[in-house]
Amino acid sequence: MMHAHNLLVRLTRWTAAAAMAFIAMPLLAQNSIEAVNVTSQPGGSTVVRITMKGAPAAAPASFVVNNPPRIAFDFPNTANGSGKNVHDLNEGDVRRVNIVQAGDRSRLVLETNRQVGYDTRIEGNTVLVTLGGSSGSASATPAPAAQTFAQARPNDGKHSLRDIDFRRGKSGEGRVVVDLSDNQVGIDLRVQGRSLIIDFLNTAVPKNLTRRLDVVDFGTPVDTIETFAQGNGTRMVITPRGAWEHSAYQTDNRFILEVKKVADDANRLVQPGFTGEKLSLNFQNVEVRAVLQVIADFTGLNVITSDTVGGSLTLRLKDVPWDQALDIILQSKGLDMRKTGNVVWIAPRDELATREKLALEAKSQIADLEPLRTESMQVNYQKAADFQTLLSDPKQRILSKRGSAVVDVRTNTVFVQDTPSRLEEVRKLLRQVDIPVRQVMIESRIVEANDTFSRNLGARLGFNDTTGQGFRVGNGNGVNANVLGGSLANSAFRTNQSTTATAFNDSLMINLPAQGLSGANPGVFSFLLFNDKSTKFLNLELSALQADGKGKIISSPRVITADKIEATIEQGTEIPYQQATSSGATSVSFRKATLSLRVKPQITPDDNVIMTLRVNKDSVGQNTLSGPSIDTKQVATEVLVENGGTVVIGGIYTQDERSTTTKVPVLGDLPYIGFMFKNNQRVDDRRELLIFISPRIIKEGASLR
């Protein structure tokens, strides 16, 4: 039973905290596992046949572990009747099967070579587990490891989160319980800084679960839990405090993460990085080789000790991981070790360094004598010359000193000559870099809106006497006479003081007409009073004009470009102008007045787009002596936008409000008739410019309309 307990402790390392939920029950087992057989099937699948003493009542509960890849099955009321705990099979995807019994329950753990889906079904007294199968009564897909998360492909059907709950355990641990839509959700769990990051691959999250939970009041090591959509999946960020450790396991459609506080123990001698099973050693003047043999027996490792290892030591270690104890012993005696699989070779450092140096020199000499091979490598998505430059970079050569690479430009093929091992590395490198570049369509909308209002009011007033005698005043004999008119030149002409004829406007005393707006003339109303002989006239003219305009101009340049490649689209006019040269002559140069969009996108791992933008909206302005001016509107910025989203990257709002009154002093302020002696102008113009940007990532194989 102690041996089974030790195996259960080792199994805890493999399955994180899944074994913590594996509690022994005091009942007697009613069934037993008699044998385990593994068979490889055509098509790459592997069948694990678990033979039971009796027919199981239901399929065993199961869960998966990411790294290393493990699949665990729990059999209630079942004993281990196979006669041993470890079955080395090495068949198909299965390397080893471990069976651990605790009380009346047994756990069977499949150690696999890779992460693989599985199906479980019952046939009589046999439980069949098909690795890589496509049908069955119970199935699961293991979560990808952190290092392969970026390359994981989404499932055909999208999963979802059903509920997120937080509870406090009996020992004060924080327990995050996530209900999933099914048991095939891929889960990636990793520690990032002081936080725990959980990525649910290709999994949607409802809006009511997209939130930040503050769970400080529960009195657990967990402070906050934040859940949000991330790319094509869902991310959960858990922020603990203090010293903590975590464990996670999945049972059917429920994923459980526990965060437990680590109690500080001043007596324990555990350093970060040591995860071995704890042991206690107390030796007085014992040989080093004997202590190494004890550690080898405890761990089950195959230890080879060099003949030059000797000497004695005295040590007392209590509850120390065995890998830390081994490191302490090696450090104290100037020893070092090299591990290959489950074989450990221990020797003095100088001896190991000398052997490794000789091995490297021999390997280098073999590489110098190894025959060269030539292979042609087709480059599909980039220029072969660029790949050749990458291989032959003088600062960091990938080829050996004997290797070379040439390019056939016509077929875009690279011919590489090198040793077989280096050729294999070049092939791996080509598979990584020769991939289609993702493309982005960037659409910009430049909206110019204007609302203008102008109103002009004016009047012209004058008296004209065609006889030149004016109004007679005095003694009645016409001794004195006055002429009322506009300018003095006009009055002098009417009284024969001047022979120069004047224009009609010079006869007006008030000449303040309304001005035209936008090329339109004002409306005019005239009123004349004259005598019966039509020789004396009183002229009055009122003019008014009002302009109210609304306009909107929408420009929408759009361009498609590859990731991290700058693109430009431009449309407009180039204006010629004269420019003096150094010799004194003149030449014709051109200046652009265009609508242009220049953008350089960068696609982030979560399918957002970072864009470096420059948007120009230039137009021809007023004419000057040196040529027409350019009205410029421009924005240059860098912005992060989600795929398919729209953001306003800039805007300009201007308002021009003026009111001008031109009048004759005193007369223009008279009530009722003052309007005949003044001119009113009112302007209220508003203009607004907005620039919108919308990036859209073009998926592989998608067509663009």
KEZADO-614196 format. One record per residue: x, y, z of N, C-alpha, C in turn. Coordinates in steps of 0.2 Angstrom, whole numbers, plus 5000, padded with zeros to 4 digits. Layout:
# KEZADO-614196
XYZXYZXYZ ...
This chain:
# KEZADO-614196
500449945000500050005000500450065000 501050065003501550125003501750134996 501950084992502150084986501650124981 500950104982500450134979500350204980 500450224987500450294989501050334986 501650304985502150344982501950354974 501650304971501450314964500950364963 500550374968499950424968500350494969 500850494973501150564974501450584967 501850534964502150544957501550564952 501050534952500450544948500150614949 500250644955500050714956500450764952 501050744951501450794947501250794940 501050734938500850734931500150764930 499650754934499050784933498850844937 499350884939499250944943498750924949 498250954950497850944956497250894955 497250864949496750814948496750754953 497350734955497450684960497150704967 497150774968496850794975496150784975 495750774970495050754970494950684971 495550644970495450574970495550544978 494950544981494950524988494750454989 495150424993495050354995494350344999 494050294998493350275001493450215005 493150205011493350145015492950085013 492550085007492150025005492649975001 492349915001492749864997492549864990 493149854986493049864979492649804976 492149814972491749754969491949734962 492349774959492649754952493349764952 493749744947494449744946494649754939 495249784938495549784931496049724931 495849684926496249624925496849624921 496749664915497249674910497149734906 497749754903497749814898498149794892 497849804886498149784880498049844875 498549854871498549914866498649884859 498249904854498349884848498349944843 498749944838498749994833498249974827 497850024825497350014820497550044813 497350024808497450064801497150134802 497550174799497350244799497650284804 498050254808498450294814498050294820 497550264821497150264828497450204832 497350214839497650164843497050144848 496950074849496450054854496750024860 496550054866496750024872496149984875 496249924876495749874879495849864886 495449884890495449874897494949814899 495249764901494849704903494649704910 494049704912493749704919493549634921 493549624928493249564930492449554929 492149614930491449614928491249674924 490649674921490449734917490349794921 490749854919490649914923489949944922 489749974927489050004927488950064922 489550104921489550154917490250174914 490250214909490950234907491350264912 491950254913492350294918492350364917 492350404922492550474922493250484920 493350544916493950554913494150624912 494850644912495050704911495750704908 495950764905496550764901497050814904 497650804903498250844906498650874900 498750934900499150964894499850944893 500250954898500950944897501250914904 501450854903501550814898500850784896 500750754890500050734888499850674892 499350674895499050624899498350614898 498050554899497250544899497150504905 496750524910496650484916495850464916 495750404919495150374919495050354927 494450364930494350344936493850294936 493950234940493550174940493250174948 492650184949492450184956492350104958 492350084964492250024966492649974962 493249984961493649944956494349944959 494649884960495349864962495849854956 496449854957496949844952497149764953 496849734948496949654948497449634943 497849684940498249664934498949644937 499049654943499749624946500249674946 500249734943500749784943500449844942 500849904944500549964943500750004937 501349984934501650014928501649964922 501349974916501349934910501749974905 502349954903502649984897502449954891 502149984887501849954881502149984874 502250054874502550074868502250054861 501650064861501250044855500750104853 500850124846500450174844500650244847 500050274849500150334853500250324861 500250264863500350254870501050224872 501350264877501950234879501950194885 501550214890501450184896500850184899 500550144903499950144907500150134914 499850184918499950174926499250164929 499250124934498650104937498850114945 498450154948498550174955497850154959 497850114964497250104968497350144975 496750174977496750204983496050184986 496050144991495450124994495050074989 494450094988494050054983494050084976 494450134975494450164968495150154965 495150154958495750144954495750204949 496350224948496450274942496950244937 496750244931497150224925497350284921 498050294921498250354917498650324911 498450354905498850334899499350394897 499950374897500450414895500550414887 500350464884500350464876500950504874 501150494867501650534864501450604862 500850614861500650674859499950684861 499650744861498950764862498550734857 498050694859497650664854496950654857 496350654853495750644855495550574857 495050564861494950494862494150484863 493950414862493250394862493250334867 492750334871492650274876492050244875 492050174875491450134875491550074879 490950044880490949974884490649924880 491049864880490849804877490849744882 490349734885490349674890490749694896 491349654897491749664903492349704900 492349734895492949774892492749844891 493249894893493149964891493649974886 493349994880493850014874493950084874 494550104873494750174873495050184866 494750224861495050234855495350304854 496050304853496450364853496450384845 496150444844496150474837495450444834 495050414837494350394834493950454833 493350444830492850494828492150484831 492050424834491450414837491450374843 490950374847490950344854490450374858 490350344864489950374869490250434873 490850434874491150484877491850504874 491950564873492550594869492750654872 493350664871493650734873494250744869 494450804869494950834865495450864870 496050844870496550874875496650944873 496850984878496951054877497651064875 497851104870498451114867498951144872 499551124872500151154876500251224874 500551264879500651334878501051344872 501551304871502051314865501651304859 501151264858500851254852500151294851 500051334856499351374856499251414850 499851454848499751494842499651464836 499751394835499751354829499051314829 498751314835498151274835497551294830 497251244827496751264822496051264826 495651304825494951304828494551244825 494151224830493651174828493151194823 492851144820492251164815491751204818 491451174824490951214828491251244834 490951304835491251354840490851334847 491351324852491051304859490851374863 490651364869490451424873490551414880 490551464884490551454891489851464894 489651424898488951424901488851464907 489351454912489351494918490051494921 490151544925490751554929490551564936 490851524941490751524948491351534952 491351564958491951564962491651544969 492051494972491951464978492551464983 492451464989492951454994492951384997 493551354996493651284998493651285006 493651215008493651205015494351225019 494851225015495551245017495751315016 495251355013495351425012495551435005 495651385000495851394994495251424989 495451464984494951494979494851444974 494251434972494051384967493651414962 493851414956493551444950493251384946 492551384945492251334942491951364935 492051334930491851354923491451294920 490851314919490451264915490451274908 490651224904490751224897490151194893 490151214887489551184883489651114881 490251094881490451024879491151004882 491350944882491950924885492550924880 492450954874492950954869493251024868 493151064873493451134873494151124874 494551154870495351164871495451214876 495851194881496051244886496851244887 497051314887497751324888497851364895 498251334899498351364906499051374907 499251444909499951454910499951514915 500551514918500751574923501051624919 500851684920501151744916501251804921 501851804924502051854929501751834935 501251874938500951854945500251834943 500051824937499351804935499351734932 498751714932498551644929498151664923 498351634917498051654911497751584908 497051584907496751534904496451554898 496651514892496351524886495851474884 495251484882494751434880494751444872 495051394869495151404862494451394858 494351434853493751434849493151434853 493051474858492551474863492251544864 491651544863491251614864491051624871 490951684873490751704880490151744879 489651734883489051774883489251844886 488851894884488951964887488951964894 488451924897488351934904488951904908 489351864905489951834908490551874907 490551924902491151964901491152014906 491552004911491552054917492152044921 492252084926492752074931492452064938 492652014941492451994947492952004953 492752044958493152064964492952014969 493451964971493251914975493651914982 493951974983494351984989493951964995 493351984996492951975002492851895004 493051854999493051775001493551755005 494151795006494651775010495051725007 495151715001495551664997496151704994 496651664992497251704988497051734982 496451734979496251764973495951824974 496151874971495951944971495351964966 495551954960495051964954495051914949 494551904945494451864940494151904934 494451904928494251944923494151904917 493551904914493451864908493251904902 493551894896493351934890493551894884 493251914878493351884872494051904870 494451854867495151864864495151834858 495151874852495251844846494651794844 494751734843494251684841494051644847 494351664853494151624859494051674865 494151644871493951674877494551674882 494751724885495251724890495051744897 495351714902495151724909495851744912 495851794915496451814919496251814926 496651774930496551764937497151804941 497051844946497551884949497551864956 498051814958498151804965498551844969 498651844975499151884979499551834984 500051864986500551824991500851764987 501051714991501351654989500751604988 500751574982500151524980500451474975 500051424975500151374970499451354967 499451324961498751314958498751244955 498151214954498051154952497351154948 497351114942496751124938496551054935 495951034934495750974931495050984928 494850944924494250944920493850884921 493250884923492750824923492150844919 492150804914491550804909491550884906 490950914907490950984905491151034910 491451024915491651064920492351074921 492651134921493351144922493451184929 493851154933493951184940494751194940 494851254943495451284945495451304952 495951274956496051294963496751324964 496651384968497251424969497351414977 497851394979497951374986498551414989 498451444995499051484998499551435000 500151454999500751415001501051445008 500951405013501251425020501951425020 502251485023502951485024503151445029 503651405028503951355033504751375033 504951405039505651415039506151355040 505851305041506251245042506351205036 505951215031506051175025506551205020 506951165016507451185012507251175005 506851215002506551204995506751264991 507051264986507151314982506751314975 506651374972506251364966506551324961 506251284957506451244952506551174953 506451154960506551084962505851064963 505651004960504950984960504950904962 505550874964505550804965505150784972 505050724972504750694978505250704984 504950724990505350744996505550684999 506150685002506450635006506850665012 507050625016507550645022508150595022 508750625023509350595023509750615029 510050565033510450575039511050525039 511650555036512250515036512750545039 513250505042513850525045514450485042 514850525039515450505036515250445031 514850455026514650395022514950415015 515050365011515350365005514850405000 515150444996514650474991514350424986 514650374984514350324980513750294983 513850284990513250254993512650294993 512750364995512250414995511850414988 512250414983512050414976511550354974 511850294977511450234976510750234980 510750274986510150274989509650324985 509850374983509450424978509150384972 509650344969509450304963508850254965 508950224971508450174973507750214974 507850274977507250304979506850334973 507150354968506850384962506750334956 507050274956507050234951507450244945 507850294945508250314940508850264939 509050264933509650224931510250274932 510750254937511250304938511950264937 512350304933513050274931513550324934 513950294939514450334942515150324940 515450374938516150364935516650334941 517150304938517650274943518050324947 518050384945518450444948517950474953 517350454954516950484960517150444966 517350484971517450454978517450504983 517650484989517650524995517050514999 516950545005516450535010516150605012 515550605014515250665017514750655022 514550705026514050705031513550755030 512950725030512350775028511750755032 511350805034510650795037510150835033 509750805029509250835026508550815028 508050855029507350835031506850865026 506450825023505950845019506150895013 506650865009506950905004506850864997 506650904992506550864986507150824984 507050764981507650724979508150754974 507850794969508250834965508750884968 508450914973508850964977509350934981 509250874984509750844988510250814983 510150794977510650774973511050834971 510750884969511150944967511650974973 511350964979511850984985512450934985 512250874984512850824985513350834979 513150844973513550864968513950924968 513650974971513951044972514551034977 514350994982514850994988515550954986 515450904981516050864979516250884972 516050944969516350964963516150914957 515550884958515250834953514750874948 514550834943514050864938513750804935 513150814932512850754929512550774923 512450724919512150724912511550674912 510950694910510350654910510150644903 510050574901509750554895509150504896 508550534895508050494897507950484904 507950414906507950404913508650374916 509150394912509850374914510250434915 510550434921510950484924511650464924 512150504921512850494922513150544926 513550524932513850564936514550564936 514950614936515650614935515850684937 516550694939516850764940516650814934 516650874936516450924931516950924925 517650924927518150924922518150864918 517950814920517950754916517350754911 516750774914516250784909516350834904 516650894906516850944901517350924896 517850884898518350854893517950804888 517550764891517250714886516750754881 516450804884515950844879516350874874 516950904876517350944871517650894866 517850834868518050784863517550764858 516950754861516350734857516150784852 516150854854516050904850516550914844 517150904846517750904841517650844836 517450784839517350734834516750744829 516250774832515650784828515850844823 516250894825516450944820516850914814 517350864816517750834811517350784806 516850754809516350714805516050754800 515750814803515450864798515850884793 516550894794516950924789517050864784 517050804786517150744781516450714778 515950734781515250714779515150734771 514950684767514750704760514250754759 514250794755513750854753513250824749 512650854750512050834746511750904743 511450894737511150954734510350944734 509950984736509250984736508951044733 508451034729508051094726507451104731 507351164733506751184737506351244734 505751224733505251274729505051324734 505151384733504851444737504251464734 503651464738503051484735502751554737 502851574743502551644745503051694746 503651694744504151744744504651734739 505151784738505651784733506151734735 506351694730506951644732507551684734 507651734731508251774733508251794740 507751814743507651834750507851774754 507551714752507751654756508451644756 508751654750509451634750509851684754 509651744754510051794759509951774766 509351754768509251724775509751664776 509851624772510251564773511051584773 511251634769511951654768512151714772 511751734777511851804780512551794784 513051834782513651834785513651844793 513251874796513151884803512951824806 512551784803512251724806512051674801 512551634799512451584794512051524796 511651504792511251444794511551384791 511851394785512251344781512951334785 513151274784513851264787514351294782 514951294784515551334781515651304774 515451244773515451204766514851214762 514351244765513651244762513651304757 513151304753513051354748512351354745 512051404743511451414740511451454734 511051434729510951474722510251474721 510051524717509351544715509251534708 508651504706508451504699507851554699 507951614697507451664697506851644693 506851614687506351594683505851554687 506051504690505651454694505551464701 505851524703505851544711506051484715 506651444713506851394717507551404719 507651374725508351384729508651314729 509251314726509651244726510151254732 510051204737510551214743510951154743 511651164744512051104744512451114751 512351054755512551054762512550984764 512750974771512650904774511950884775 511750824776511050804777510750834783 511150844788510850864794510650944793 511150984790510951054789510451054784 510351014779509751014774509151004778 509150964783508450954786508351014790 508851054793508651114796508451164791 508651164785508451214780507751204778 507551134778506851124776506351144781 506551134788506151154793506051234793 506651264792506651344791506151364786 506251334780505751344774505051334776 504851284779504151274781503951324786 504351354790504151414794504051474791 504551494786504451564783504151564777 504051514773503751514767502951504768 502651544771501951544772501551604769 500951594767500651654764500551714769 500651774767500651834771499851854772 499651864778498951894778498851964775 498351974773498152034770497652074773 497652144773497152184776496852234771 496252244771495952294767495752354772 496052414770495952474774495552524770 494952534773494552584770494452644774 494552704771494552774774493952814772 493552844776493052884774493152954777 493253004772493353074774492653114772 492353134778491753164777491853244779 491653284774491653354774490953384774 490753414779490053434780490053514781 489653554778489653624779488953654779 488853704783488153734784488253804784 488053844778488253914777487653954777 487654014780487154064780487354134779 487154174774487354244773486754284771 486754344774486154384772486454464772 486254494766486454564765485854604764 485854664767485254714766485654784765 485354824759485654884758485154934755 485354994754484855044751485255094747 484955134742485255184739484655244738 484855304740484455364741484755424738 484355454734484655514731484055564728 484255634727483855684724484155704717 483755714712484055734705483655784702 483955844700483555894697483855904690 483455884685483755894678483855964676 483456014679483556084677484156114679 484356094685484956124688484756184692 484156194693483956254697483856234705 483756174706483656154713483056184716 483056174723482456204727482556284728 482056324726482156394727481856414733 482256454736482156484743482356564743 482056594748482256674748481656714748 481756774744481256824744480656814738 480656754735480156734731480356754724 480856794723481056824716481656774713 481756724717482256674715482956704715 483056744720483756774721484256714723 484056674728484456624730484156554728 484656504727484356434725484856384728 484656324730485056274732484956214728 485456174726485356114723485556054728 485056004729485255944733485455894728 485955864729486255804725486655764729 487055714725487555674728488155704729 488655684724489255714725489355784723 489855824725489855894723489955904715 490355854712490455854705489755854701 489255814704488655814701488255874701 488255904707487955964708488256024704 488856024704489256074700489056074692 488956014690488756004683488056024682 487556014687486856034686486856104686 487256144689487256214690487656244685 487956214680488356234675489056264677 489256244683489856254686490456214683 490256154680490656114678490356084671 490756074666490556044660490655974659 490955944665491055864665490455834667 490255784663489655744664489855694670 489355684674489455634679488955574679 489155524682488755464682488155474686 487655424685487055434689487155414697 487655374698487755354705488055414709 488355464705488555524709488055574711 487455564708486855604711486555574717 486755514719486455484725486755504731 486355524736486655544743486855484747 486455424746486655364750486755314745 487255284745487455224740487755164744 487255124747487555064751487055004749 487154984743486754924740486954864743 486554814743486754744746487254714741 487754674743488254644739487954574736 488154554731487954484728488254424732 487954374732488254314736488254254731 488854224731489054164727488854174720 488954234717488854244710488154264709 487754274714487054294713486954364715 486554404711486354474712485854474717 485854524721485254534726484654554723 484054544726483454574724483354644725 483054684720483054754721482354784720 482154834724481554864724481654944724 481354974719481555044718480855084719 480955154721480355194722480555264721 480155294716480355364714479755414715 479955474717479455534717479755584713 479255614709479455664704478855714703 479055774700478555834699478155814693 477655864691477255854686477655864679 478155904679478555914673479155864673 479155814677479755764677480455794677 480555844681481155884681481555874688 481155854693481455844700481255774702 481755734704481655664706481955644713 481555614717481755584723481855504722 482455474722482555404720482655364727 482355304727482455264733482555194730 483055154732483155084730483355044736 482954994737483154944742483354874739 483854844742484154784739484254734745 484154674744484154614749484354554746 484754514749484954444747485154404753 484854344753485054294758485254224755 485754194757485954124755486054084760 485754024759485753964765485953904761 486553874763486753814759486953764764 486853694762487053644766487453594761 487953564763488353524758488753464762 488853414759489253354761489653324756 490253314757490753274753490953214756 490953164753491153094756491653064751 492253064754492853034750493052964753 493052914749493152844752493752804749 494352824750494952784747494952724751 495152664747495252604751495752564747 496152524751496752494748496852424751 497152374748497252314751498052304751 498352284756499052274757499152214761 499752184761499952134765500252154772 500252114777500452124783501152154783 501252214787501852254787502152284781 501752284776501952314769501552384768 501852434767501552504766501252504759 500652534759500252544753500052614753 499952644746499752714745499252714739 498752744740498252764735498152834734 498052864728498052934727497652954721 497353004722496853034716496853104717 496953144711496853214712497253254706 497453304707497753354702498453374703 498853374698499553404699499553474696 499653524700499653594697500353624695 500453644689501053664686501153734689 501853754690502053824692502753834689 502953894688503653914686504053914692 504653884691505153884696505853904693 506253944696506853974693507453914695 507853904690508453854691509053894693 509553864694510153894696510553934691 510353914684510653954679510254014677 509754034680509354084679508754074675 508654014672508154004667507553974672 506953964669506353944672506153874670 505953834674505653774672504953764676 504653714673503953694675503953644680 503753654686503653604691502953594693 502853544697502153524698502053514706 501453534708501353524715500653484715 500653434720500053394720499453424724 498853414722498253434726497853374725 497953324730497653254729497353234735 496953184734496653144740497053074740 497453064746497853014746497852974753 497952914753497952864759498552824759 498952834764499652794765499552764771 499652694771499552654777499952594777 500252574783500652514785500352484790 499952424789499652384794500052334797 499952314803500252264807499752224811 499652154809499152114812499452084818 499052094824499252064830499051994831 499251954836499051884837498351874838 498051934841497251924843496851954838 497151964831496751984826496552054826 496952094830496852174829497352194824 497252254822497652284817497952354820 498652354820499052424821499152454815 498952514814499052554807499452614808 499952624804500252684804499952724798 499652784799499252814794499452884792 499352904786499452974784498852984778 498353024780497853034776497853114774 497853124767497853194764497253204760 496953264762496353294758496553364755 496853374750497153434747496653454741 496553524741496153544735496453614733 496253634727496553694724496153754727 496553804730496353864733496253924729 496453984732496354044728496954054723 496854084718497454104713497854164716 498454154716498954214718499354224712 499854274713500254294708500754244706 500954204711501354144710501054084708 500354084707500054024705499454004710 499153954709498553934714498853914720 498553924726498653904732498353834733 498653794739498353724740498053734747 497453714747497053704754497253634756 497553624762497753564764497453534771 497253474771496953444777497353374777 497653364783498053304783498053284791 498153214791498153184798498653124797 499153124802499653074802499653044809 499552974810499452944817499552874816 499552844822499652774823499052744828 498752694826498152684830498052604829 497752574835497552504835496852494835 496552454830495852444829495752374828 495152354831494952284830494752264823 494852204821494652184815493952194813 493752234808493152254806492852314810 493252334814492952394818493052464814 492752514817492852584814493052634819 493552674818493752724823493852794819 493652844823493752914820494452934822 494952944817495652954819495753034819 495253074817495353144817494753184815 494753244817494153294815494353364816 494053404811494153474812493453514811 493353554816492753594816492853664816 492553704811492653774811491953804811 491953864814491353904813491553984812 491254014807491354084805490754124806 490654164811490054204812490254274812 489954314808490054384807489454424806 489454484809488854534808489154604807 489054634801489354694799488854744797 488854804800488354864798488754924796 488554944790488855004787488255054786 488355114789487855164789488055234789 487555284788487755354789487655374796 488055404799487955424806487355464807 487055454813486455484815485855464811 485855474804485255454800485155374800 485755334800485655264800485355244807 485255284812484955264818484255284819 484055324814483355344815482855294815 482355294819481855244819481355244812 481255184810480755174804481155184798 481455244797481755264790482555254791 482755224796483555224797483755164792 483355124790483655064785483855094778 483555154777483755184770484455214770 484755224776485455254777485955204779 485855134778486355094780486355024776 486854984777486954924774487154864779 486754814779486854754784487154694781 487654664784487854604781487954554787 487754494786487754434791487954374788 488454344792488754274789488754224795 488554164794488654114799488754044795 489454034795489653974791489953924796 489753854795490053804800490253744795 490853724796491153674792491453614797 491453554795491653504799491953444795 492553424797492953364793493053314798 492853254796492953194800493253134796 493753104799494053044795493952984799 493652934795493552864798494052814795 494252764799494652714797494352644799 494352594794494052534795494452474792 494852444796495252384793494852324793 495052274789494652214788495152164786 495352114790495852064789495452014784 495851994778495551954773495751884775 495251834776495451774778495651734773 496051674774496351634769495751604765 495851604759495351574754494651614753 494651674757494051714756494051754750 493551764746493551814741493351884743 493551934739493451994741493052034735 492452054737492052094732492252164731 
